[in-house]
């Protein structure tokens, strides 16, 4: 099980360091069983890394550029993240795809570059409400998955299924909906990477109140948590639910 908190564009310096300390304290009893990570804004990665040092909580980045260096103003490269002690890098989040126009081909470049630098990509895929209501949800997600893994030869990655309609809306896919999509994703990954053990996370308004029911599904391997990860106690409760689910 892996539970990763995506803090998005939130928290100032002192709050980020304090929140990291709170997460370390609140999840201390679970990190031996559950992999736990926090993904702060890039400007606080160094400070949060220092606070996580020696704990069981790993550091993740919210984004990464596919090039190692160059004239890419405002971007952060894979080697830079590795230098800061980053372990995971989120790629292909729906907000990056929708708000910043990132294509699946570009996401695939990021996956390959992250892996080459020794980072573990958390590859996000998911459908819109319109795609779900039209019956195209599974086809959309599997196409997005295949396109985002174009040219990727290593199974050293995590996949996060995040239905776009459930991100930050308070709506959550039902356990049955989540399980059905996770099973389809697992089947596609098994064809591409035979024998590989790839965690598939669920993301989309995961909260302490629904985490246990989601984690009880056989193909859910944890969660990519947004808003609830900004509260250390709520995040710890989700981690505890993952621990109980085994």
Beta strands, then each sheet from edge to edge (+ up, - down):
strand 1: 2-6
strand 2: 35-39
strand 3: 57-61
strand 4: 88-91
strand 5: 120-125
strand 6: 157-162
strand 7: 200-203
strand 8: 222-225
sheet 1: 7+ 6+ 5+ 4+ 3+ 2+ 1+ 8+
end
